[in-house]
Amino acid sequence: MPGVAESTPPFLRTPDDNFAGLVDFPFAPHYLDVGRLRMHYVDEGPPDGPVALMLHGMPTWAFLYRSVIAAMADAGYRCVAPDHIGFGRSDKVTDESWYDISRHTANLATLVQTLDLRDVTLFVQDWGGPIGLSQVAAMPERFSRLVIMNTWLHHDGYEYTPAIRNWIAQNQPGGLFRDNVPSRFGWGTLLVVGTRRADPRQALFPALQGEQPVLPPGVDAVRAAYDAPFAGLGDAGVTGPRQFPLCIPVHDHVRGNGDAQAAHFAAINTTSLPVHFVWGGADDVFPSAWGHRWHELITHSTWDEIPDASHFLQDTHGEEVARIVLGRAAKTASG
């Protein structure tokens, strides 16, 4: 079965020292063995509280949710934020063929079942959507609320944006990111550009010339945190992030688990669980027009848009995301 390997695939393990002194991320690491690999997760807040399960996409890790974790834990939630294999503090498999979405999905199911997570408010964004919403389709009894942010599920008629198609192209041989990460710059540089902390002309362009990027004050700490999982691991260490774009079902339907995603899309659209769409309105990957269409398919769902937030809204607007979700949850409880 995917996620449980008969033999351990080749992998790298990021040194713990890479994660020393991370800004705004004081959370202790926790680990779970999945398929003979070590999977990291954050586990913060009261252990007997309702669960907030937070799932990242590419090329991020649990650090993405740092301010959401802090706010939800303060509100009494047990916050669990895993790193997919190949990301964050989790082991980095170096075999490209190992990576597919069904395996990531199975790994997350192992974590949910092993920790026996129940009464779960699920936060999904980017690849966290297909991987996380599959758990709701398979184990709906464990979930109490869905928070859907800038993501998708593949289905007939879904229109992949030019930004998605360009992302796939740039992560194939000859593409800007495939040929320059990590040789000239790391994923952290892309993240500070993608979160609009830095101008690409000051961050990416110098890096392409072998020069140090020019970053605004305080931004280098964020860049370093997103680089930390891969620093010093070389080309093989970024195998996981490289494979996510190539698993998008428009590129590879099988590795992207396209048929399963379509079935999960149908299941999620008929759920009776409270569903809250919280959308970054300045995202060209998953624009708000798509989010609105999905919201309209789930007639009891709510819609909140953060107009100036882009694709990584948990990073830039985490406290606002948490405030919206807590407010929606309170209205549901009182109503």
HELIX and SHEET records of a PDB file:
HELIX    1   1 ASP A   16  PHE A   19  5                                   4    
HELIX    2   2 ALA A   62  TYR A   65  5                                   4    
HELIX    3   3 ARG A   66  ASP A   74  1                                   9    
HELIX    4   4 GLU A   96  TRP A   98  5                                   3    
HELIX    5   5 ILE A  101  THR A  114  1                                  14    
HELIX    6   6 GLY A  128  ALA A  138  1                                  11    
HELIX    7   7 PRO A  140  ARG A  142  5                                   3    
HELIX    8   8 PRO A  162  GLN A  170  1                                   9    
HELIX    9   9 LEU A  176  ASN A  180  1                                   5    
HELIX   10  10 TRP A  187  GLY A  194  1                                   8    
HELIX   11  11 PRO A  200  LEU A  208  1                                   9    
HELIX   12  12 VAL A  219  ASP A  227  1                                   9    
HELIX   13  13 ASP A  235  VAL A  238  5                                   4    
HELIX   14  14 THR A  239  LEU A  246  1                                   8    
HELIX   15  15 GLY A  258  ASN A  269  1                                  12    
HELIX   16  16 SER A  288  LEU A  297  1                                  10    
HELIX   17  17 LEU A  313  SER A  334  1                                  22    
SHEET    1   A 2 PHE A  11  LEU A  12  0                                        
SHEET    2   A 2 LYS A  92  VAL A  93 -1                                        
SHEET    1   B 8 PRO A  29  VAL A  34  0                                        
SHEET    2   B 8 LEU A  37  GLU A  44 -1                                        
SHEET    3   B 8 ARG A  78  PRO A  82 -1                                        
SHEET    4   B 8 VAL A  51  LEU A  55  1                                        
SHEET    5   B 8 VAL A 120  GLN A 125  1                                        
SHEET    6   B 8 PHE A 143  MET A 149  1                                        
SHEET    7   B 8 VAL A 275  GLY A 280  1                                        
SHEET    8   B 8 THR A 302  ILE A 306  1                                        
END                                                                             
